[in-house]
Amino acid sequence: MDASLELLYYHAFRPNYPNEGYKEVFEKLANYCDGLPLALEVLGKILYKRDVDFWDATLEDLKKKPELKIGSVLQISFDSLSSENKELFKHIACFFVGKDREFTEIILNTRTGITHLVEKCLLSVKRDNKLAMHSLIQDMGRDFVHQESPEIIWKRSRIWRHEDSFKVLGKKRGTDYILGLALDMRMLENKTLLQSFELKKESFRKMDNLKLQLNYMQLNDQCFQNFPEELRWLCMHGFPSKSIYLNQPMENLVALDMSYSNIESFDIRSNIQPPAHRQKLVESSSKGRCLLGSLKILDLSFCEQLYSLGGFSELPTLERLIVRKCISLIEVCESVEQCVKLVHIDMSYCYKLKRFPISLGKLEHAQTLLLDGCDSLVSTFMTSLPRSLKTLSLINMNLLKESFPVEFNCLNKLEALYLDGNPIVSMPDCVRTLPRLQLLSMNNCLGLVSIEHPPCSLRELSIKCSNMPRKLMAWSKFNLWRC
């Protein structure tokens, strides 16, 4: 009981201890939770800064459902949410656990909602910015959706079970109730369905404001004309065709994820089919309507056949460009400078990318650039970096100390620099010219023997290495303490 009380105290008073008036009700609540850490944490946050009368009332409410225990505690936390955040909670429980926080906020069009869920102990954010949810809490969220229509699948707001999604699409039972649907054909027990399923436009009848995952389906290259106009998120892992054909604008799409696909070239403008539709494209463009005019996230990671990336004029609102481990990529069109809102760029482990897009240096809002493993870029990228960068990752790029420029004055906003796995023997001189650098990582730089005069702004230095000299290890510990 002592440990349970301590945990409840911690979450309810942070870090002060309660006065005498709380002691009795504290013990009763801790006993009710049977020492379960999740229940104690949730309950503590519900009661934070509340008076003892509120505590007593909460205990009485819990006693009315003695058989539910932790479920009752979670229900109280859920009931305290606004109607908008209740819907957000159900969306995350069904589709977004394990997803990046910023990615989720863009798709669900929310800024403060995730913070509120964290405060209510219904959600947590890991150090890598991924969303996490206790399995009991996730089950509760999904059960809320199931209870919307226990018997009729297509009258539920979200469909996350792959078998259920297959039935809804196959029987063309889409309705305006459905806000999200996930189908991964690999998850179905009957593998013959992979070949027999054909996506029809009628499958999405009345599905507005949809978030859609259709992974590893045998779709044809004209499938985009079948999707609903209000579609916001489209995830199509394993897309089988070599090209994408888009015959009309998808004006509401904010995120397109085509990771692990077979596409060879991504350029929306050049992939119009058939030729008769080219005039339609010209007419559309003349009216100022871009084909993907609202797209903020484009993820083409692990597309091993992709060799060319362009058509950025059709992506004026793009914020996150992710082409991680596209091992055949050799060209990124200079028109990328037209994506003036780009914030995050990940081109890690695109081994064949030999020419860095010089126009990236013109971007004024880019904050994160990841070039890990792109050792073929060594001689071309240093002079073309966006001045607005806050995070730059150059891991495993085979960089020598001589590979760096004399100074990095153009990166006066840089806060984090990752140089892990490079054959450098000492900290590059230009690093000292970074006035705002707070984190410098040089892990597994096997030849590293000295670090002299790091920037005064540095707050964290990481130089973990199995063969690190003792003198350097002692120096690093001292400077970590000093910073």
N, C-alpha and C positions, 0 to 999 in steps of 0.2 A: 504493500500500500504506500510506503514512503516514496518509492520511485514513481508511482503513479501521481501522487500529490505534487512531487517536484516538477513533473512534466506538465501537469495542468497549471501549476503556478507560473511556470516559465512562459507559456503561451498566453495566459490570461493577464499577466501583470508586467512582463518584460522590462526590466528584470527584478522589479521590486516585489517584496512579499506582501500578501494581503494583511489587512488588520484583523483583529479578533472576530469581528462580526461575520467574516466569511468562512471561518474554520469549519463549522458544522456542515454547511451546504457543500463546501469543497469535498469533504470526506464522502458525502452521499453521492456526489456526481462521479468521483473517482471510482467508487464502488460499483456504480451503475455501468461504467465503461469496462469493467472486468480487467483493467490494466492494459487494454488494447491501445497502443500508441497512436494509431490513426484517429480513433474516436476521441482520445484525450486532446490531440492537437486541434482537431476540428472544433471541439467543444470550447477549448480555451480561446480560440480566435473568435468564435461566435460571441463569447461573453466578455471580450476585451473591452475595458473601460466602462462596463455596465455596473449598476449598483446591485446590492445584495437582493433587493426585491425582484429584480429581473432574473437573477440566478435561481431564486426560489420558484418563480413562475416557469422557467425553463425545465426545472427538475420535475414539476408537476405534469408538464406536457409529456415529458419522456416516460413517466410512470404509466401513462395511459396506453402505451404500446410496449409492454415489458418484453414481449417475445421478439421484438425487432432489434433491440439493442443498438448496434452501430448504425443500422439502417435509419433509425429514428434520429440519431445525431446528424447524419448526412442530409436527411430530409429537411431538418430545420435550417441547415446552411443553404440548401437549394431554395427553400421557400423565401428566404430573405433577399433573393436576387430580384432585380427588375425583370420585367417580361422580356426585354431585349437580351439581357444577359442569360436568361434561362434558355433562350433559343441558341445563343452562342455556345453555351455549355453542351447542349445536345449535339450541335454540329461537331464540336471538338471530340466528344466522346465517341461519335460514330466514325469520323474520318481523319482527324488531325492529330491524334496522339503520335508523338515521334516526329512531327513536322517542325520545321523552323518557325520560330515565333513571328518574325517579320513576314515570312511567306504567308502564314495563316492570317495575319492582320490585313494583308493586302487583299486576299481572296474574300474574306468575310467582312471587309470594309469596317474594321473596328480599330480604335486606338486605345481606349481605356478599358474595354471589356475584359481582356485577358488579365490585366492588373487586378480587377475586381474579383475574378475567379481565384486568383492566387491568394488574395486577402481572405477569401472565404475558405481557403484550404481545400478547394475543389480541383486545383490544378497547380502544377509547379513548373518552373523553367530551369532546365539544367544549365551547366556552365557553358555548354556548346550552343546555347540558345534554343535547344529542342524542347518541345512541350512534353511533359510527363504527367500521367494520371494514375493514381492507385487503381488496381484492377477492380476493387469493390466500388469505387466511385464511377469508373467507366461502365461497369455493369449496370449501375443505377441509372446513368444517363441513357443508356441504350434501352433499358426497361421502360423508361418514360416514353420513348418513341414507340416501343412495341405496344404499350397500353393505349396509344392513340387509336389503334384498330387491331385488336388481337387476332381476328380471323381473316381480315382482308388486307393483304400485303400492300396493294397499290393505294390504299387510303392512309398509309403512314407517311410522315414527312421526310423520312430518310430511310434508305435501304442499303445496308452495308453487308448483308450476307450474300455471297455470290450466287447461291442457288436461287434466292428470292429475286435478285436482280435479273437473272436469266429468264425467269418466268415472266416478269413484268415486261421486259423488252420483247421477248419472243411472242407473247400474246398481245403485244401492242396495247398494254394496259396503262400507259403513262397518263397521269392526271396532274392537275394543278396543285394537288396536295404534296407532290414529291419535290423536295428542295435539293436533295442530294442522292446520288446512286453510285455504287461501286461494283464493278464486275471484272474479275480476273479469271480468264478462261482456264488458267492452269490449276485453279482451285476447285474446279468441278470434278466430281468423281467420274462422270461419263465423258471420256475423252473424245468420243465420236462427235459430240456436240461442237467441237472446235471447227469441224469441216462443214457442218450442216447449217450453222447459224448465219443469217444474212441480215444486216442492219438496214431497216427501212425508215423512211422519214416519219411514217406513222407511229414508229416505236416511241417517239418523243412527243407525241401529241399532247398539247396543253402543259408540257413541262416548262414553266417559266422560272427564271432565276435559278437555273439548275447548276449544281456542281457535279461534274461527271468524271468518273474513272472507268476507262474501258481498256484494260491491259491484256495484251497478247491475244487479240482477236484477229481473225482473218478478214480484215477490212479491205475494200478496194480503194484505189487512189482518188476516187471522187466522193469519198464518204463525207467530206466536210459539208457538202450541200444538204446533208440529212440532219444536221444538228439544229437545235432550236435557236432562234435569234437572240434569246436572252441569256444564253450560256455564258457563265462567268469563269469557270475553271474547267479545263479539259486536260485530262491525264491519259495518255495513250502509250504506255510502255510497250515496246515490242511491235510498233507499227511496221507492217510487213513491206510496204511499197518503197520504191527508191526515191519517189518525189511526192510533193504535196501539191494538190491542185485545189485552188480556192477560187470559186467563180463569183462570189459575192462577199461583201464586207461582213466580218463578224465583229460588230461594233461594241459589243458588251463583254467580250472575252478579255479578262485581265491576266490570266495565267495559262500558258501552254507548256505542258511537260511531255516530251516525246523521247525520253531516255530509252536506251537499249533498242533503238529502232534501226531499220535498214536503209534509211534515207541517205542518199549520196550527196545531195546538194539542197541547201535551204535558201531559197530566194523566191519569196511569194510572187513577185512581179513576173519572173521568168517562167513560172510553172502554171500559167493559165492554160486550160485545155477545154475544148479544142480550139483551133485558130479562130473560129467564128466568135468566140467570146472575147477576143482581144479588144474589139471595139467597145464592148461593155466596160472593160477595165479602163480604157481611155476616158469614156464618158464619166465613169465613177470618179476617177482621179481629178477630172476637170471641175468637179463639184466640191473638191476638198475632202473627200471621204477616203481615208486610208483603209486598206483591207483589214488591218489589225490595229485600228486607231486607238484602242484603249488598252492594248497589251502592256503589262508592266513586268511580267516574268516570262522569260523564254529559257527552258531547260532542255538541252539536247545532249546531256551527259551520256557517255558510254555508247554513242552512235559510232561504231567502229568503221563504218563505210563512208561517213561524212567527210568530204574533202574540201567543200566550199561553203562559205557562209556569207550571205549578202542580203539585198533587199531591205536594208535598214530604213529606207525612206518610207516604208509602210509601217514602221514601228516607232512613231514619234514620241510615245509616252513610256518607252521601255526603261525600266529601272534596274533590272537584274538579268544579266546575260551569263548563262552557265553552260559551258561546253567542255566539262571536265572529262578527261580520258577519251577524247575523240582522236584516236591514234592515227587516223589517216588525214586529219585536217591539215591542209597546206596553205589555205588562203582565207583571210578575214577581210572583207571588202572595206576600203577606206571610207565608204559611205556611213560607217559606224558613227562618225562625228555628228550625223544628223540625229542621233539618239541623245539629245542634249540633257536628258534627265537621268542618264545612266549613273547609278550609284555603286553597284556591285558587279565586278567582272571576274569570272573564274575560267581561265584557260589552262588549268593545271594538267600536266601530263599529256599535252598535245605534242607528241615527240617530233612530228614532221613539220610543225609550224616554224618555218625558217624566216619569215618576214613579219616583224611586229608592225601592226597598223599604226603608221605615224600619226594619223588623225586622232588617235586616242588621246594624244597629248593636248588636244584642243578642248577636251571635255572639262567643264567647269564644276561639275557636281560629283565626279567619281570619288568615292571614299575608300573602296577596297579593290585591290588588284592582286589576283593569285596567279602566279606563273610557275608554280612548282613543277620541276622535272622538264621544263622546256629549254633544255640545254642548247638547242639549235638556234636560240634567239640571242645568245650571249653578246654578239657583236652589234646588235641592232636596236635593242630596246631602251638602253639607259638614258638616251637623250630625248625620248618621246613619252615620258611618263606624265600623267596628269598632275598639275600642280596642287590639286585639291586633295590628293591622297592622304588618308589617315592610317591605312594598313597596307603594307606591301609584303608579299610572301614570295621569296626566291629560293625555296627549299630544293635541294638536289638538282641544282642547275650547273654543276661543274664549274663554279665561279672561282677564279683565283683573285688574289688581292689586286692584281694588275687589271682585272676586268672592270673594276669600278672607276667612275669618273673622278676627277680631282676633287670635286665638291658636289654636294647634293643641295645646293641653295634653292633649287627649284621646288624642293619638297619641304618647304618650311612649315607645313601642317602635319607632317608624318608623326604618328604616335607609336606605331608598332612596326618593327622590321624583323622578318624571319629569314635567317641565313643558314638554317640547319642543313647538315649533310654536304657542305661545300668544302673543297680542299684549300681553305684559307688558313694561313699560319698565324695571322693576327687580325685584329679588328681593322677593317678598311678605314683609311684616313678620312674619307668623305663622311663617315658616320658621325664624326665629331662636329660636323657643320649642321647637324639636324637640331634645331633649337627647341623642338617640342617632343623629342623622342622619349617615350616613357618605358617601352618594352623592347629589349633586344634579345633575340634568341639565336644562339649558335650551337645548338645541340648536335652531337655526333659529327663535329668538324674534327676529324681525326688528326689533322696536322696542327691544330691550334696550340700555340705555345705562349702567346702573350696577348694581353689586352691593355693598352695604354691610353690614359686620359679619355675615358668615355664621356659622353655629353653630361653636363651637370643636371639636366632635366631627367635623367634615367631613374626609374623607380623599380624596375625589375630586369634582372639579367639572368638568363638561363644558358648554361654552358655544360650541360650534362654530357659526359663522354666516358666510355669504359677505360680508356687509357690516358685520362687527363693527368698531367704532371701535378705532383703534390703542391708545388709552389703556386700554380695557377688555381688549384682548387681552394687553397687557403685564401688567396687573393679574392676570388669570387665571393666566398662567404663573407669576407670583410666588407666588400663593396655592397653586397645585398643588404647587410646590416646598416651600412652607412646610408644607403638610399632610403 
